[in-house]
Amino acid sequence: MLSRNPQLLTDPSRLDYLQFLNDWYYGALSGDSHLSYMGLARRGGFMWDKADSGMRKRYREIAVLTAVTLFVALLSEIAGHARLPDEKRRLRDIWDVLRPVTEPGELWSRRYDQLLRA
């Protein structure tokens, strides 16, 4: 992914962040979408006839929280680079709610804590 976009490689902090996203999010999301062995195990397990409703609910929660986290990350990139102070403040509030519910803590500390400062 990163080698196809050489202009992204000029900023070391951006490269570090994109590598983090690739390692922690893209691999699992790609595996789920393309039904690799691990993706099939994650997705297939909750479709199994004997899977309980708690297993299905947990998978849906993880999928929704991952989508919301990545969406908030995208909005944070836009607000941070466009220097939109009101939106940056609102997004910090959203991250404050999101961090305890899911596991974007490292995502926050690597990128958005600094980017969304007023």
N, CA, C and O atoms as a Tinker XYZ file with bonds, in Angstrom:
   472  protein
     1  N      0.818000   -1.182000    0.000000    73     2
     2  CA     0.000000    0.000000    0.000000    64     1     3
     3  C      0.867000    1.253000    0.000000    63     2     4     5
     4  O      0.650000    2.154000   -0.810000    81     3
     5  N      1.824000    1.318000    0.880000    73     3     6
     6  CA     2.620000    2.531000    1.014000    64     5     7
     7  C      3.568000    2.738000   -0.152000    63     6     8     9
     8  O      3.803000    3.876000   -0.556000    81     7
     9  N      4.114000    1.674000   -0.697000    73     7    10
    10  CA     5.102000    1.821000   -1.767000    64     9    11
    11  C      4.477000    2.332000   -3.057000    63    10    12    13
    12  O      5.198000    2.826000   -3.924000    81    11
    13  N      3.180000    2.232000   -3.213000    73    11    14
    14  CA     2.513000    2.722000   -4.419000    64    13    15
    15  C      2.282000    4.226000   -4.386000    63    14    16    17
    16  O      1.884000    4.808000   -5.395000    81    15
    17  N      2.519000    4.855000   -3.259000    73    15    18
    18  CA     2.292000    6.288000   -3.102000    64    17    19
    19  C      3.553000    6.958000   -2.579000    63    18    20    21
    20  O      3.616000    7.307000   -1.401000    81    19
    21  N      4.569000    7.147000   -3.438000    73    19    22
    22  CA     5.844000    7.677000   -2.943000    64    21    23
    23  C      5.743000    9.066000   -2.323000    63    22    24    25
    24  O      6.558000    9.404000   -1.465000    81    23
    25  N      4.772000    9.883000   -2.728000    73    23    26
    26  CA     4.646000   11.211000   -2.146000    64    25    27
    27  C      4.261000   11.139000   -0.672000    63    26    28    29
    28  O      4.512000   12.091000    0.067000    81    27
    29  N      3.662000   10.044000   -0.226000    73    27    30
    30  CA     3.316000    9.881000    1.180000    64    29    31
    31  C      4.539000    9.584000    2.036000    63    30    32    33
    32  O      4.497000    9.730000    3.258000    81    31
    33  N      5.627000    9.167000    1.399000    73    31    34
    34  CA     6.802000    8.736000    2.141000    64    33    35
    35  C      7.727000    9.886000    2.536000    63    34    36    37
    36  O      8.721000    9.655000    3.224000    81    35
    37  N      7.428000   11.109000    2.122000    73    35    38
    38  CA     8.323000   12.225000    2.397000    64    37    39
    39  C      8.231000   12.722000    3.835000    63    38    40    41
    40  O      9.193000   13.298000    4.342000    81    39
    41  N      7.121000   12.518000    4.491000    73    39    42
    42  CA     6.930000   12.964000    5.869000    64    41    43
    43  C      7.083000   11.745000    6.788000    63    42    44    45
    44  O      6.230000   10.857000    6.768000    81    43
    45  N      8.153000   11.686000    7.591000    73    43    46
    46  CA     8.381000   10.499000    8.443000    64    45    47
    47  C      7.246000   10.213000    9.417000    63    46    48    49
    48  O      6.935000    9.049000    9.668000    81    47
    49  N      6.619000   11.253000    9.973000    73    47    50
    50  CA     5.516000   10.998000   10.913000    64    49    51
    51  C      4.314000   10.415000   10.188000    63    50    52    53
    52  O      3.609000    9.566000   10.733000    81    51
    53  N      4.074000   10.868000    8.959000    73    51    54
    54  CA     2.974000   10.316000    8.170000    64    53    55
    55  C      3.268000    8.871000    7.793000    63    54    56    57
    56  O      2.381000    8.018000    7.839000    81    55
    57  N      4.501000    8.601000    7.425000    73    55    58
    58  CA     4.884000    7.230000    7.088000    64    57    59
    59  C      4.689000    6.313000    8.288000    63    58    60    61
    60  O      4.147000    5.216000    8.149000    81    59
    61  N      5.124000    6.752000    9.459000    73    59    62
    62  CA     4.955000    5.960000   10.677000    64    61    63
    63  C      3.480000    5.694000   10.953000    63    62    64    65
    64  O      3.100000    4.572000   11.288000    81    63
    65  N      2.658000    6.716000   10.813000    73    63    66
    66  CA     1.223000    6.586000   11.058000    64    65    67
    67  C      0.572000    5.645000   10.050000    63    66    68    69
    68  O     -0.219000    4.780000   10.428000    81    67
    69  N      0.902000    5.808000    8.766000    73    67    70
    70  CA     0.324000    4.933000    7.737000    64    69    71
    71  C      0.766000    3.487000    7.929000    63    70    72    73
    72  O     -0.008000    2.563000    7.682000    81    71
    73  N      1.995000    3.289000    8.365000    73    71    74
    74  CA     2.461000    1.933000    8.639000    64    73    75
    75  C      1.679000    1.335000    9.810000    63    74    76    77
    76  O      1.319000    0.159000    9.787000    81    75
    77  N      1.423000    2.147000   10.826000    73    75    78
    78  CA     0.622000    1.696000   11.963000    64    77    79
    79  C     -0.777000    1.288000   11.508000    63    78    80    81
    80  O     -1.267000    0.224000   11.886000    81    79
    81  N     -1.425000    2.133000   10.694000    73    79    82
    82  CA    -2.756000    1.797000   10.177000    64    81    83
    83  C     -2.725000    0.512000    9.365000    63    82    84    85
    84  O     -3.611000   -0.334000    9.485000    81    83
    85  N     -1.703000    0.376000    8.546000    73    83    86
    86  CA    -1.572000   -0.829000    7.727000    64    85    87
    87  C     -1.429000   -2.069000    8.618000    63    86    88    89
    88  O     -2.073000   -3.089000    8.372000    81    87
    89  N     -0.598000   -1.981000    9.637000    73    87    90
    90  CA    -0.339000   -3.134000   10.501000    64    89    91
    91  C     -1.536000   -3.495000   11.374000    63    90    92    93
    92  O     -1.835000   -4.675000   11.553000    81    91
    93  N     -2.224000   -2.490000   11.921000    73    91    94
    94  CA    -3.255000   -2.764000   12.910000    64    93    95
    95  C     -4.673000   -2.803000   12.368000    63    94    96    97
    96  O     -5.522000   -3.478000   12.950000    81    95
    97  N     -4.961000   -2.108000   11.279000    73    95    98
    98  CA    -6.334000   -2.082000   10.779000    64    97    99
    99  C     -6.472000   -2.763000    9.434000    63    98   100   101
   100  O     -7.341000   -3.616000    9.251000    81    99
   101  N     -5.621000   -2.393000    8.490000    73    99   102
   102  CA    -5.791000   -2.880000    7.130000    64   101   103
   103  C     -5.716000   -4.402000    7.048000    63   102   104   105
   104  O     -6.526000   -5.017000    6.355000    81   103
   105  N     -4.770000   -5.014000    7.735000    73   103   106
   106  CA    -4.604000   -6.463000    7.662000    64   105   107
   107  C     -5.857000   -7.217000    8.057000    63   106   108   109
   108  O     -6.303000   -8.109000    7.335000    81   107
   109  N     -6.423000   -6.867000    9.191000    73   107   110
   110  CA    -7.630000   -7.556000    9.660000    64   109   111
   111  C     -8.825000   -7.246000    8.769000    63   110   112   113
   112  O     -9.600000   -8.142000    8.434000    81   111
   113  N     -8.979000   -5.974000    8.381000    73   111   114
   114  CA   -10.109000   -5.613000    7.524000    64   113   115
   115  C    -10.005000   -6.286000    6.156000    63   114   116   117
   116  O    -11.005000   -6.753000    5.611000    81   115
   117  N     -8.798000   -6.333000    5.608000    73   115   118
   118  CA    -8.588000   -7.002000    4.323000    64   117   119
   119  C     -8.853000   -8.497000    4.442000    63   118   120   121
   120  O     -9.496000   -9.092000    3.577000    81   119
   121  N     -8.356000   -9.094000    5.508000    73   119   122
   122  CA    -8.588000  -10.519000    5.722000    64   121   123
   123  C    -10.058000  -10.853000    5.845000    63   122   124   125
   124  O    -10.514000  -11.858000    5.300000    81   123
   125  N    -10.811000  -10.017000    6.557000    73   123   126
   126  CA   -12.246000  -10.230000    6.685000    64   125   127
   127  C    -12.945000  -10.082000    5.339000    63   126   128   129
   128  O    -13.818000  -10.878000    4.991000    81   127
   129  N    -12.558000   -9.068000    4.594000    73   127   130
   130  CA   -13.212000   -8.810000    3.308000    64   129   131
   131  C    -12.904000   -9.870000    2.270000    63   130   132   133
   132  O    -13.779000  -10.261000    1.497000    81   131
   133  N    -11.658000  -10.340000    2.247000    73   131   134
   134  CA   -11.243000  -11.308000    1.242000    64   133   135
   135  C    -11.327000  -12.751000    1.734000    63   134   136   137
   136  O    -10.963000  -13.690000    1.024000    81   135
   137  N    -11.810000  -12.903000    2.952000    73   135   138
   138  CA   -11.989000  -14.221000    3.559000    64   137   139
   139  C    -10.717000  -15.061000    3.524000    63   138   140   141
   140  O    -10.721000  -16.215000    3.097000    81   139
   141  N     -9.634000  -14.448000    3.984000    73   139   142
   142  CA    -8.420000  -15.229000    4.205000    64   141   143
   143  C     -8.731000  -16.216000    5.325000    63   142   144   145
   144  O     -9.836000  -16.207000    5.869000    81   143
   145  N     -7.781000  -17.056000    5.671000    73   143   146
   146  CA    -8.042000  -18.036000    6.717000    64   145   147
   147  C     -8.501000  -17.361000    8.010000    63   146   148   149
   148  O     -9.522000  -17.741000    8.583000    81   147
   149  N     -7.748000  -16.365000    8.467000    73   147   150
   150  CA    -8.119000  -15.686000    9.714000    64   149   151
   151  C     -9.399000  -14.865000    9.551000    63   150   152   153
   152  O    -10.212000  -14.786000   10.472000    81   151
   153  N     -9.571000  -14.263000    8.390000    73   151   154
   154  CA   -10.801000  -13.516000    8.142000    64   153   155
   155  C    -12.013000  -14.425000    8.151000    63   154   156   157
   156  O    -13.059000  -14.076000    8.697000    81   155
   157  N    -11.869000  -15.585000    7.548000    73   155   158
   158  CA   -12.958000  -16.559000    7.545000    64   157   159
   159  C    -13.236000  -17.046000    8.962000    63   158   160   161
   160  O    -14.393000  -17.231000    9.339000    81   159
   161  N    -12.195000  -17.253000    9.741000    73   159   162
   162  CA   -12.380000  -17.687000   11.129000    64   161   163
   163  C    -13.129000  -16.622000   11.930000    63   162   164   165
   164  O    -14.015000  -16.950000   12.719000    81   163
   165  N    -12.774000  -15.334000   11.730000    73   163   166
   166  CA   -13.458000  -14.262000   12.455000    64   165   167
   167  C    -14.909000  -14.133000   11.999000    63   166   168   169
   168  O    -15.822000  -14.087000   12.823000    81   167
   169  N    -15.114000  -14.074000   10.697000    73   167   170
   170  CA   -16.466000  -13.880000   10.170000    64   169   171
   171  C    -17.303000  -15.147000   10.224000    63   170   172   173
   172  O    -18.487000  -15.111000   10.558000    81   171
   173  N    -16.683000  -16.251000    9.896000    73   171   174
   174  CA   -17.433000  -17.507000    9.830000    64   173   175
   175  C    -17.907000  -17.981000   11.182000    63   174   176   177
   176  O    -18.957000  -18.615000   11.288000    81   175
   177  N    -17.140000  -17.680000   12.222000    73   175   178
   178  CA   -17.503000  -18.136000   13.556000    64   177   179
   179  C    -18.857000  -17.638000   14.012000    63   178   180   181
   180  O    -19.607000  -18.384000   14.640000    81   179
   181  N    -19.183000  -16.403000   13.710000    73   179   182
   182  CA   -20.462000  -15.886000   14.179000    64   181   183
   183  C    -21.617000  -16.325000   13.275000    63   182   184   185
   184  O    -22.779000  -16.193000   13.659000    81   183
   185  N    -21.313000  -16.847000   12.073000    73   183   186
   186  CA   -22.370000  -17.350000   11.196000    64   185   187
   187  C    -22.685000  -18.834000   11.454000    63   186   188   189
   188  O    -23.663000  -19.369000   10.933000    81   187
   189  N    -21.872000  -19.460000   12.237000    73   187   190
   190  CA   -22.042000  -20.867000   12.559000    64   189   191
   191  C    -23.385000  -21.069000   13.253000    63   190   192   193
   192  O    -23.786000  -20.251000   14.079000    81   191
   193  N    -24.071000  -22.143000   12.925000    73   191   194
   194  CA   -25.386000  -22.422000   13.509000    64   193   195
   195  C    -25.358000  -22.441000   15.032000    63   194   196   197
   196  O    -26.323000  -22.038000   15.681000    81   195
   197  N    -24.261000  -22.905000   15.593000    73   195   198
   198  CA   -24.186000  -23.043000   17.047000    64   197   199
   199  C    -23.623000  -21.803000   17.735000    63   198   200   201
   200  O    -23.456000  -21.791000   18.955000    81   199
   201  N    -23.334000  -20.776000   16.970000    73   199   202
   202  CA   -22.827000  -19.538000   17.568000    64   201   203
   203  C    -23.932000  -18.893000   18.393000    63   202   204   205
   204  O    -25.082000  -18.820000   17.961000    81   203
   205  N    -23.576000  -18.434000   19.566000    73   203   206
   206  CA   -24.606000  -17.811000   20.397000    64   205   207
   207  C    -24.798000  -16.346000   20.003000    63   206   208   209
   208  O    -23.981000  -15.769000   19.286000    81   207
   209  N    -25.876000  -15.769000   20.478000    73   207   210
   210  CA   -26.192000  -14.388000   20.108000    64   209   211
   211  C    -25.155000  -13.412000   20.655000    63   210   212   213
   212  O    -24.931000  -12.354000   20.066000    81   211
   213  N    -24.517000  -13.757000   21.781000    73   211   214
   214  CA   -23.467000  -12.901000   22.336000    64   213   215
   215  C    -22.275000  -12.798000   21.403000    63   214   216   217
   216  O    -21.684000  -11.728000   21.266000    81   215
   217  N    -21.912000  -13.916000   20.754000    73   215   218
   218  CA   -20.800000  -13.923000   19.800000    64   217   219
   219  C    -21.138000  -13.053000   18.594000    63   218   220   221
   220  O    -20.308000  -12.274000   18.124000    81   219
   221  N    -22.349000  -13.193000   18.107000    73   219   222
   222  CA   -22.774000  -12.380000   16.958000    64   221   223
   223  C    -22.805000  -10.898000   17.320000    63   222   224   225
   224  O    -22.364000  -10.046000   16.549000    81   223
   225  N    -23.331000  -10.612000   18.502000    73   223   226
   226  CA   -23.417000   -9.219000   18.947000    64   225   227
   227  C    -22.020000   -8.618000   19.083000    63   226   228   229
   228  O    -21.793000   -7.484000   18.661000    81   227
   229  N    -21.093000   -9.358000   19.660000    73   227   230
   230  CA   -19.726000   -8.850000   19.846000    64   229   231
   231  C    -19.061000   -8.558000   18.507000    63   230   232   233
   232  O    -18.389000   -7.537000   18.363000    81   231
   233  N    -19.239000   -9.438000   17.525000    73   231   234
   234  CA   -18.646000   -9.205000   16.203000    64   233   235
   235  C    -19.223000   -7.930000   15.586000    63   234   236   237
   236  O    -18.480000   -7.116000   15.036000    81   235
   237  N    -20.534000   -7.755000   15.674000    73   235   238
   238  CA   -21.157000   -6.532000   15.137000    64   237   239
   239  C    -20.621000   -5.292000   15.846000    63   238   240   241
   240  O    -20.352000   -4.275000   15.207000    81   239
   241  N    -20.466000   -5.376000   17.169000    73   239   242
   242  CA   -19.928000   -4.242000   17.924000    64   241   243
   243  C    -18.528000   -3.877000   17.443000    63   242   244   245
   244  O    -18.218000   -2.703000   17.240000    81   243
   245  N    -17.697000   -4.881000   17.264000    73   243   246
   246  CA   -16.324000   -4.628000   16.803000    64   245   247
   247  C    -16.332000   -4.003000   15.419000    63   246   248   249
   248  O    -15.589000   -3.054000   15.166000    81   247
   249  N    -17.161000   -4.520000   14.516000    73   247   250
   250  CA   -17.233000   -3.999000   13.152000    64   249   251
   251  C    -17.701000   -2.547000   13.143000    63   250   252   253
   252  O    -17.131000   -1.710000   12.442000    81   251
   253  N    -18.738000   -2.250000   13.921000    73   251   254
   254  CA   -19.267000   -0.884000   13.959000    64   253   255
   255  C    -18.251000    0.072000   14.600000    63   254   256   257
   256  O    -18.024000    1.167000   14.086000    81   255
   257  N    -17.648000   -0.333000   15.708000    73   255   258
   258  CA   -16.679000    0.533000   16.371000    64   257   259
   259  C    -15.443000    0.784000   15.512000    63   258   260   261
   260  O    -14.886000    1.882000   15.529000    81   259
   261  N    -15.016000   -0.224000   14.765000    73   259   262
   262  CA   -13.895000   -0.022000   13.849000    64   261   263
   263  C    -14.256000    0.977000   12.761000    63   262   264   265
   264  O    -13.465000    1.866000   12.443000    81   263
   265  N    -15.460000    0.834000   12.181000    73   263   266
   266  CA   -15.905000    1.766000   11.141000    64   265   267
   267  C    -16.021000    3.189000   11.686000    63   266   268   269
   268  O    -15.590000    4.142000   11.038000    81   267
   269  N    -16.602000    3.328000   12.872000    73   267   270
   270  CA   -16.743000    4.661000   13.479000    64   269   271
   271  C    -15.370000    5.258000   13.777000    63   270   272   273
   272  O    -15.134000    6.438000   13.516000    81   271
   273  N    -14.467000    4.448000   14.321000    73   271   274
   274  CA   -13.120000    4.938000   14.631000    64   273   275
   275  C    -12.415000    5.443000   13.387000    63   274   276   277
   276  O    -11.814000    6.517000   13.408000    81   275
   277  N    -12.481000    4.686000   12.310000    73   275   278
   278  CA   -11.814000    5.107000   11.075000    64   277   279
   279  C    -12.487000    6.340000   10.466000    63   278   280   281
   280  O    -11.813000    7.190000    9.883000    81   279
   281  N    -13.798000    6.439000   10.597000    73   279   282
   282  CA   -14.506000    7.613000   10.102000    64   281   283
   283  C    -14.114000    8.855000   10.903000    63   282   284   285
   284  O    -13.866000    9.913000   10.324000    81   283
   285  N    -14.058000    8.730000   12.229000    73   283   286
   286  CA   -13.648000    9.855000   13.074000    64   285   287
   287  C    -12.189000   10.218000   12.787000    63   286   288   289
   288  O    -11.825000   11.394000   12.819000    81   287
   289  N    -11.359000    9.218000   12.508000    73   287   290
   290  CA    -9.966000    9.493000   12.137000    64   289   291
   291  C     -9.911000   10.306000   10.843000    63   290   292   293
   292  O     -9.135000   11.257000   10.745000    81   291
   293  N    -10.718000    9.945000    9.858000    73   291   294
   294  CA   -10.755000   10.697000    8.597000    64   293   295
   295  C    -11.217000   12.135000    8.831000    63   294   296   297
   296  O    -10.614000   13.075000    8.314000    81   295
   297  N    -12.277000   12.301000    9.603000    73   295   298
   298  CA   -12.749000   13.654000    9.920000    64   297   299
   299  C    -11.681000   14.445000   10.672000    63   298   300   301
   300  O    -11.530000   15.649000   10.464000    81   299
   301  N    -10.949000   13.769000   11.540000    73   299   302
   302  CA    -9.885000   14.435000   12.294000    64   301   303
   303  C     -8.765000   14.904000   11.374000    63   302   304   305
   304  O     -8.215000   15.988000   11.564000    81   303
   305  N     -8.428000   14.089000   10.380000    73   303   306
   306  CA    -7.415000   14.498000    9.399000    64   305   307
   307  C     -7.858000   15.766000    8.679000    63   306   308   309
   308  O     -7.074000   16.701000    8.517000    81   307
   309  N     -9.100000   15.793000    8.253000    73   307   310
   310  CA    -9.625000   16.950000    7.519000    64   309   311
   311  C     -9.619000   18.190000    8.413000    63   310   312   313
   312  O     -9.129000   19.247000    8.015000    81   311
   313  N    -10.163000   18.056000    9.618000    73   311   314
   314  CA   -10.232000   19.210000   10.526000    64   313   315
   315  C     -8.849000   19.691000   10.928000    63   314   316   317
   316  O     -8.614000   20.895000   11.037000    81   315
   317  N     -7.938000   18.765000   11.149000    73   315   318
   318  CA    -6.586000   19.139000   11.554000    64   317   319
   319  C     -5.825000   19.864000   10.465000    63   318   320   321
   320  O     -5.180000   20.879000   10.727000    81   319
   321  N     -5.894000   19.357000    9.252000    73   319   322
   322  CA    -5.142000   19.958000    8.157000    64   321   323
   323  C     -5.805000   21.215000    7.613000    63   322   324   325
   324  O     -5.128000   22.096000    7.082000    81   323
   325  N     -7.131000   21.303000    7.742000    73   323   326
   326  CA    -7.837000   22.506000    7.281000    64   325   327
   327  C     -7.870000   23.584000    8.357000    63   326   328   329
   328  O     -8.367000   24.687000    8.128000    81   327
   329  N     -7.332000   23.254000    9.541000    73   327   330
   330  CA    -7.280000   24.196000   10.664000    64   329   331
   331  C     -8.669000   24.746000   10.999000    63   330   332   333
   332  O     -8.910000   25.952000   10.941000    81   331
   333  N     -9.565000   23.833000   11.350000    73   331   334
   334  CA   -10.935000   24.179000   11.705000    64   333   335
   335  C    -11.087000   24.033000   13.227000    63   334   336   337
   336  O    -11.352000   22.932000   13.708000    81   335
   337  N    -10.926000   25.114000   13.985000    73   335   338
   338  CA   -10.866000   25.005000   15.451000    64   337   339
   339  C    -12.142000   24.452000   16.090000    63   338   340   341
   340  O    -12.058000   23.651000   17.021000    81   339
   341  N    -13.307000   24.858000   15.616000    73   339   342
   342  CA   -14.551000   24.351000   16.218000    64   341   343
   343  C    -14.699000   22.844000   15.983000    63   342   344   345
   344  O    -15.080000   22.101000   16.888000    81   343
   345  N    -14.397000   22.406000   14.772000    73   343   346
   346  CA   -14.494000   20.987000   14.457000    64   345   347
   347  C    -13.444000   20.178000   15.224000    63   346   348   349
   348  O    -13.713000   19.060000   15.665000    81   347
   349  N    -12.243000   20.753000   15.379000    73   347   350
   350  CA   -11.203000   20.068000   16.144000    64   349   351
   351  C    -11.647000   19.860000   17.591000    63   350   352   353
   352  O    -11.416000   18.795000   18.164000    81   351
   353  N    -12.275000   20.862000   18.178000    73   351   354
   354  CA   -12.768000   20.743000   19.555000    64   353   355
   355  C    -13.847000   19.662000   19.643000    63   354   356   357
   356  O    -13.834000   18.837000   20.557000    81   355
   357  N    -14.773000   19.673000   18.693000    73   355   358
   358  CA   -15.838000   18.661000   18.691000    64   357   359
   359  C    -15.273000   17.254000   18.507000    63   358   360   361
   360  O    -15.722000   16.303000   19.147000    81   359
   361  N    -14.298000   17.138000   17.637000    73   359   362
   362  CA   -13.696000   15.817000   17.407000    64   361   363
   363  C    -12.915000   15.339000   18.624000    63   362   364   365
   364  O    -12.905000   14.141000   18.907000    81   363
   365  N    -12.268000   16.229000   19.342000    73   363   366
   366  CA   -11.608000   15.831000   20.598000    64   365   367
   367  C    -12.643000   15.266000   21.570000    63   366   368   369
   368  O    -12.382000   14.275000   22.252000    81   367
   369  N    -13.816000   15.898000   21.631000    73   367   370
   370  CA   -14.894000   15.399000   22.497000    64   369   371
   371  C    -15.353000   14.005000   22.044000    63   370   372   373
   372  O    -15.613000   13.133000   22.874000    81   371
   373  N    -15.447000   13.805000   20.740000    73   371   374
   374  CA   -15.855000   12.486000   20.223000    64   373   375
   375  C    -14.804000   11.441000   20.567000    63   374   376   377
   376  O    -15.143000   10.333000   20.982000    81   375
   377  N    -13.524000   11.786000   20.398000    73   375   378
   378  CA   -12.453000   10.850000   20.765000    64   377   379
   379  C    -12.508000   10.527000   22.257000    63   378   380   381
   380  O    -12.245000    9.389000   22.648000    81   379
   381  N    -12.845000   11.503000   23.092000    73   379   382
   382  CA   -12.949000   11.250000   24.533000    64   381   383
   383  C    -14.013000   10.208000   24.841000    63   382   384   385
   384  O    -13.851000    9.411000   25.766000    81   383
   385  N    -15.093000   10.206000   24.081000    73   383   386
   386  CA   -16.153000    9.208000   24.261000    64   385   387
   387  C    -15.748000    7.874000   23.643000    63   386   388   389
   388  O    -16.027000    6.813000   24.202000    81   387
   389  N    -15.102000    7.933000   22.508000    73   387   390
   390  CA   -14.760000    6.728000   21.757000    64   389   391
   391  C    -13.639000    5.913000   22.397000    63   390   392   393
   392  O    -13.690000    4.683000   22.378000    81   391
   393  N    -12.651000    6.560000   22.950000    73   391   394
   394  CA   -11.476000    5.855000   23.494000    64   393   395
   395  C    -11.814000    4.808000   24.542000    63   394   396   397
   396  O    -11.266000    3.709000   24.462000    81   395
   397  N    -12.680000    5.069000   25.527000    73   395   398
   398  CA   -12.962000    4.022000   26.518000    64   397   399
   399  C    -13.804000    2.863000   25.971000    63   398   400   401
   400  O    -13.779000    1.766000   26.529000    81   399
   401  N    -14.540000    3.098000   24.896000    73   399   402
   402  CA   -15.453000    2.083000   24.363000    64   401   403
   403  C    -14.739000    1.103000   23.456000    63   402   404   405
   404  O    -15.088000   -0.076000   23.414000    81   403
   405  N    -13.755000    1.575000   22.739000    73   403   406
   406  CA   -13.023000    0.733000   21.801000    64   405   407
   407  C    -11.539000    0.840000   22.122000    63   406   408   409
   408  O    -11.176000    1.292000   23.208000    81   407
   409  N    -10.691000    0.439000   21.214000    73   407   410
   410  CA    -9.259000    0.446000   21.491000    64   409   411
   411  C     -8.463000    1.345000   20.543000    63   410   412   413
   412  O     -7.451000    0.909000   19.993000    81   411
   413  N     -8.898000    2.584000   20.344000    73   411   414
   414  CA    -8.122000    3.467000   19.472000    64   413   415
   415  C     -7.110000    4.302000   20.232000    63   414   416   417
   416  O     -6.628000    5.308000   19.710000    81   415
   417  N     -6.779000    3.911000   21.448000    73   415   418
   418  CA    -5.898000    4.726000   22.268000    64   417   419
   419  C     -4.576000    5.027000   21.600000    63   418   420   421
   420  O     -4.112000    6.166000   21.635000    81   419
   421  N     -3.957000    4.022000   20.989000    73   419   422
   422  CA    -2.686000    4.261000   20.329000    64   421   423
   423  C     -2.883000    5.095000   19.071000    63   422   424   425
   424  O     -2.032000    5.919000   18.733000    81   423
   425  N     -3.982000    4.892000   18.387000    73   423   426
   426  CA    -4.312000    5.711000   17.218000    64   425   427
   427  C     -4.400000    7.176000   17.657000    63   426   428   429
   428  O     -3.851000    8.059000   16.998000    81   427
   429  N     -5.089000    7.428000   18.767000    73   427   430
   430  CA    -5.227000    8.771000   19.310000    64   429   431
   431  C     -3.869000    9.355000   19.678000    63   430   432   433
   432  O     -3.535000   10.471000   19.280000    81   431
   433  N     -3.091000    8.595000   20.438000    73   431   434
   434  CA    -1.826000    9.143000   20.922000    64   433   435
   435  C     -0.801000    9.309000   19.810000    63   434   436   437
   436  O      0.032000   10.214000   19.876000    81   435
   437  N     -0.842000    8.462000   18.796000    73   435   438
   438  CA     0.115000    8.574000   17.685000    64   437   439
   439  C     -0.163000    9.779000   16.798000    63   438   440   441
   440  O      0.759000   10.352000   16.218000    81   439
   441  N     -1.425000   10.164000   16.691000    73   439   442
   442  CA    -1.752000   11.151000   15.667000    64   441   443
   443  C     -2.658000   12.292000   16.143000    63   442   444   445
   444  O     -2.327000   13.464000   15.960000    81   443
   445  N     -3.783000   11.957000   16.744000    73   443   446
   446  CA    -4.849000   12.951000   16.872000    64   445   447
   447  C     -4.748000   13.817000   18.116000    63   446   448   449
   448  O     -5.271000   14.931000   18.129000    81   447
   449  N     -4.095000   13.338000   19.154000    73   447   450
   450  CA    -3.915000   14.182000   20.323000    64   449   451
   451  C     -3.183000   15.466000   19.917000    63   450   452   453
   452  O     -3.550000   16.560000   20.347000    81   451
   453  N     -2.166000   15.326000   19.104000    73   451   454
   454  CA    -1.387000   16.480000   18.648000    64   453   455
   455  C     -2.093000   17.243000   17.523000    63   454   456   457
   456  O     -2.137000   18.473000   17.539000    81   455
   457  N     -2.640000   16.520000   16.555000    73   455   458
   458  CA    -3.240000   17.154000   15.373000    64   457   459
   459  C     -4.455000   18.002000   15.729000    63   458   460   461
   460  O     -4.709000   19.020000   15.085000    81   459
   461  N     -5.206000   17.592000   16.747000    73   459   462
   462  CA    -6.444000   18.287000   17.080000    64   461   463
   463  C     -6.288000   19.328000   18.193000    63   462   464   465
   464  O     -7.278000   19.828000   18.728000    81   463
   465  N     -5.057000   19.644000   18.527000    73   463   466
   466  CA    -4.866000   20.731000   19.501000    64   465   467
   467  C     -5.240000   22.050000   18.852000    63   466   468   469
   468  O     -4.951000   22.275000   17.676000    81   467
   469  N     -5.876000   22.912000   19.605000    73   467   470
   470  CA    -6.367000   24.174000   19.050000    64   469   471
   471  C     -5.275000   25.140000   18.693000    63   470   472
   472  O     -5.556000   26.239000   18.215000    81   471
